[in-house]
């Protein structure tokens, strides 16, 4: 896919870009608001879609003066009351945003017509419908919701115009930046870096005894339960490898993962002449968020740069695929059918929930995913045609299959 500016957006607009922020109460969303606050000449948040944290969503609405606020689940009357209360306290008693509610609210707001950019920071495959809605509306889509691309695959790629889809994950933002240095024909390999998570260096046997609390203690990033657990199992990195394949049209056999504990080099591109370009910066998601919202222009001061006046060491080590087989399994699934990765992702979400409920042990998360993926027959369950409905059917089958597995333990 090409990474250039869609023709309907000026790379350096005279007015701030109008941003629709999906998943505003999550980690990506809150940092995106920080980015917009620091660059009011570049960005204005005009619409928000948040989760169940009504208090935070209400405060964000009043702070940004969003024109529309969406709530997929929760009490819309309570949200309205909280917004009114915060508006009164802030001296903006006349502030009355349009409120959307219901299961389609996030997708509806993703298609908000008076917008330039949609930042999809929703967690999980529920982000697929908003992703497709944003693309259909012709907006630049800054994608932090990797699951929508993973599960939607060809659906998302077919819906995206050249230059319309820009990655926000730090690894893919790094790859997009490094890829500017050469043509597609000059790319040899993509190297996606991984911190190694909290259990780097541990054997599979030792991993049997780790606790949910330990799995959530990521050494670098502050993330939610599912993403933090996925990082610990390397499922998150597996999804990122598949995402890189879909974003950049590089075959899976030419995409590698390497452990880099310092999380300074976010990913690398190796070229056919032996040159490797790495994007390096201190671990701060505000940089890829700012670049995603402002693509292809950089935002001055978005984050701190590396300080090369201070001694430091960067190390790289191979991934232990015996202890962490998630990436190998994902590549096999992605090669099997167009809906196998939807099954992989859904089974993993169920397995993560089972682990945190004390029903299975940590290594059994990926074991369960492997078992469900191995039993999946795409032709018999969803047929050959890829659609949103076939993705939903595949996911439902995977969730039930995983849940049935817990009943047999």
N, C-alpha and C positions, 0 to 999 in steps of 0.2 A: 504494500500500500504506500502511496505517496504521502509525504509529510510536508505539505505546503499549505498556504492560506486559502480557505474557501473564497471564491470570488466575491461573495456578498459582504465580506467583512474587511474593512481597511486594517492592515497590520498596525497602523499608528493612528487610531481614530482621534478626531478632534474632541469628541465627547467620550465619557467613560463607557466601557463595554457594560451592557446590562446582563447581569448574571442571574441565572436560576440555580439555586443551590439545593440539591437533593441529599437527604441525610444530614441536615444542618446541625443536629444535636450530637452527632458522632464526632470522632477524632478529626476526620478530614473536614467535616463541615465547620467545626469551631475554628480550625486553623485557617480555613478559607476566609472566614469573616475577619480574622486577624490580618490576612493579606490585603483584603479590600479596605480595611481601616487604614492600613499603612500607605495605600496608594489610591486615594479617592479620585485622583485625576485619571486613573486607569480603569477602575472598576466601581460599579454600583450594583448592589444586590437588590433585585426587584421582586424575587419570589423565593419562598422557602418551603421545603417539605421536611418535616421532622418526625421523630419517633415518639415514644411514649413519655418522654420527659417534658411534660406540658409547661412546667415552670421555666425551663431553659428556652423552650421554643417561644414562649411568650416574651421573654426578655430579648431574645434575638429579633423577634418581629418588631418590637418597639425600637430597638437599637438601630436596625437597618432601615426602618420605615418601609418594609417590604410591601408591595402592592397586593400580593396574594400569598396566603399561607395555607399549606395543605397538611392534613392529618389523616394518615391511613387508618390508624386505630386509636380509639380513645374518645373521651367525652368532648365534643366540639363546643358545647355550651360552657364547660369549665375552661377550655382554652380561651374562648371569647372573653370570659370574665377576667381571666388572668391578664390578657392583653390590655383590657380596659384599665385594670388596676395599675399596671406598670406604665401605661400611657399617662395616666393621671399624675403619677409620681414624677415622671420625666417632664411634665409640663406640656404634653402633647395630647390633651384630652380629645381633640378632634380626630385623632388617628383611628381609622376604621378600615382595616384591610379586608379584602374579599377572602372568605374562608371556604376551603374545599374539604370534604371528608368522604370516607369510604375507601374500599379496596383499590379503586381506580384513581384516587386523588393524586398520587405521586406521578402516575403516567400522564394525567391531564395537565398537571402543572409543568411537566417536562416539555409539553407542546405549547407552552405559553407564547402567544404570537409576538409580543413586544419584548423580545429578548435577543441577545447576540450569542450567548454561551450558556450551555447547561453543564454544570459540574455534577456528575453522578457519583456521590459518595455513599450510596446505600450499600449495606452489607448483604451478601447472599444473592441467590438467583432471582429473588423478587425484583432485582434491578433490571431484568431483561425488558419488561414492558416499557418502563421509562426510557431506557436506552433507545428502543425502537421508535418511541414517540418523539424523542428529541431529534433523531435523525430524519424522521419523516417531516418534521417541522422545518428542517433545513438549518438547524442551529449547529454551531461548532460544539462538539461534544467532548468535554474534558473528562476522561473516563478513569475513575478510581475504583469502580465496581467491576473487578475483573471477572466475577462470576457470570455477568451477563454476556460477555464475549465468549467465555469458556463454554457455557451451556448453549448459547445461541449460535455460535460459530458462523457458519456460512450465511445465516439469516442476517446477522449484524453486518457482515462484510458486504453483502449484497445491498443492504439499505444505505450504506455509507458512501457518500460521494468522495472523490479524491480530496484529501486534505481535511475532511470533515471530522475525523476521529483522531483525537490527540491523547496519548497516555498520561496518567498522573502518577501511577505507581513509580517510586523512585528508580527502580531498575529499568523500566521501560522508557521513562523520561530520559535516563542516561543513554540508553541505546538510540533513541530518536536523535539525541544531540550528537552522538558520535557518528551516526550514519550520515550526517550532513557532510562528512569529509570524503565520501566516495559514492560511486554509483552502485546499484544493486549487483551488477556483474563483478564488482571488485570486492564484495564481501565474502570472506572465507567462513567465519564462524561468529556466532554470538555467544558471549560468556556472561551468564547471569550470576551475580554474586549473592551469597547468603551469609548471614551473620553466624549461622550454626545454631542459633537459639539457645535456650538455657541448658540443653543437654549435650552440647558439643563434646565429642570424645567419649561418650558413654556407650557401652555395649548394649546389645538387645537385652541380654540377661539383666543388666543393671537397670534398664528402663522399665522393667516389670514392676519396680517398687516406687516409681515416682508418683507424686500426688497431683491432683488438679491445681492446687495452689502453686506448686512448683512449675507446672506447665504454663501458668499465666505470668510468671516472672521473667519476661523477656529482657535480655541484657541491654537492648538498645532502644526499642520502640515502645510507646505506650499505646496499646491497642485493646480492642474488645475481646470478649471470651473466645469467640469462634476464631478470629484471626490470630490471636496469641497462641491458641492451641494448635492451629494449623501451622504456625511458624515453628513450634516445638516439634511437630511430627514431620516437618518439611513438606506437608501437603501444600502449604502456601507457596513454597518455591516451585512445586510441581505445577500448580496452576499458573504461575508466572512464566514457566517455560512454555506451556501451551499457549498462553497469551502472546508471548513473543513470536511464536510461530505464526499465529493468526494475524498479528499486527504487521509484521514485517515480511511475511511470505518467505521465510527461510525454513528449509526442511528441518524436521525435528532432529535428525541425525547430525545436524550441524549447529545444534544449540546445546551448550554445556552449562552445568552449574558448578561453582567453586565456592568453598567456604572462605570467607574473609571477615574475621571476627570484629575488626575495627569499624566496619560499616562506613568507610570513607569513600572507597571506590564502589560506585553503585551498580556498574556493569561495564562491559568492554565489548568492542567490536574488533575482531581480527580480520585484516585484509589480505588479499592474495599475494601481496608483495612481502609479507612478513611483518608488516607494521600492525601494532595493536593500539587502539585509542581507548582511553579510559576516562570516564567522567567522575571527578572527585569533588566532594564537598562534605562538610560535617553533616551528620545525620539530622536533618531538619526538613520535614515534609513541606514547609512553606515554600521552599525553592521549586519543587516540581509542581506544586499547586499553582503558584504564580505563573510559571511557564505554561502550564496547561490552559489557564484562563486567558493568558495574553499571547498565546502562540501566533506567529513565530517570534514575536518580540520578547526580549528579556525585560524584567522589571527591576530597576535599580534598587539595591539594598533589600531584596526579597529575603535573604538569609546571609549569615556570616560565611566568609570564605575560609579556606584552609590557611592556617598560620604556619608558613614554612620557616619562620625564624625560630620556632621551637622544635627541638628534636622529637622525632616520632618514628614509629616503626609500623609498617603495613605488612601483614602476612597473608599468605594464601595457602590453602590445603585442600586436598581432594575430599570429596564427599564419601562418607562411609555408607555404601548402598546396602550393606547387610543390615545395619542398624536402622537405616532410614531409606526404605525401598519405595517411597511415595513417588519419586520422580520417574523411576523406571516403569512403575505401574501406570502412571499417567500417560507416558508416551505410548505404551501398548494400547491403552484405552482410546487415545486420540486416533490411532491408526486403524482401530477396529470398525468404527462407524461414526456417523455424524451425531449420534445421540449418546454414545458411550460416555462422553465427558459429563453430560448432564447426570447420568447415573452415578458416575464417580463422585461428583460434587454433592449430590443429594445424599448418597450413602455416607459420605464423610460427615455431613452436617448431623445426621442421625447418630453416627458413631461418637462424635464429639459430645453430643448431649448425653449419650449413654455413659461415657467416661466420667463426665462431671457429676452424673447421678450415682456413680459408684458401681455400675453394672459390669463394666469391663475395665481391663488394665490398659495402660498407655499404649504399648505396642499393638494391642488388639484393635486399636482404631483403624490403622492401615490394613491389618489382617481382615477386618470386616469389610472394608472397601474392596479389597481384592476378591473376597468371596462373592460379594454382590455383583461386581463387574464381571466376574468369571461366569456367573449364571445368566447374565443378560443376553437375550437373543433379540437383537434389534428388529430383524425381519419379522419375527413372530409377534412382537409386542407393539411396535409402532409402524412397521412397514418401511418402505424405502423413501417416502417423501418427507423432507424436513420442513416443519412448520412450528409455530409457537405451540400449537396443540400437541404435536408429537413430542416436543420437549417436555411439556407438562405431564403427558402420559408416562414418559420414561422416568421422570422424577418421582411421580407417584408410585410407580412400580418399585423403584429403588428404595424409597422410604418404607414401604410395606415390607419388602424383602429384608431390609435391615432390621426392622422391628420384629419380624417373625424370628430372625436369628437370635435376638435377645431372649425370646421365649423358649428357645431350645437350649440355652446355656445352663 
